[in-house]
C-alpha cells in the first residue's frame, strides 16, 4: 500500500515537472536596427509578419530620408519583426530597451522600457524620433501585444 502510494506520487511529480508553463519562458530576440531618426512622427508599436508588411513599414519610416539606413534582411518563415516607435521627442537622449518577450496563453507580450533623460541631463536640443526594430522567432502563438513602461534616468 505504502509502495503504491509512493509510486503514484512519483508519477504525479514527474507529470507536473513535464508540464511546460509558457509564461515563464522568454523568447530570444535580436536587435535589427535602432536609432533616433526616422519618419514615424507618432508613437506606434506593431509586429510585422510578412515581407510585404515589413517593406511598407520600411518605406514609411526610412525611404524618404536623405541617407536611409540599410534595410536588414529577415527570413519571415523563421522570424517576425517587432517595431517600436516613440514618435516625436523635443530633445535627445531617449532610449528604448526590450525587457522581455514572453509567450502567454493566447499572446506573446513584448515588454519594453522607454528611458527618458532627467532634468539634470545634458541633452541635445533637437527633435528626435526614437525607434527599435527586433526580430522574434516565429512560434505557435501568432498574437502579439506590447507592455510599455517609462523610466526617467538621472545624470551626474
Secondary structure by P-SEA (a helix, b strand, c coil): caaaaaaaaaaaaaaaaaccccccbbbbbbbccccccccccccbbbbbccaaaaaaaaaaccccccccccbbbbccccbbbbbbbbccccccbbbbbbccccccccbbbbbbbbbbbcccccccccccccbbbbbbccccccbbbbbbbbbbbbcc
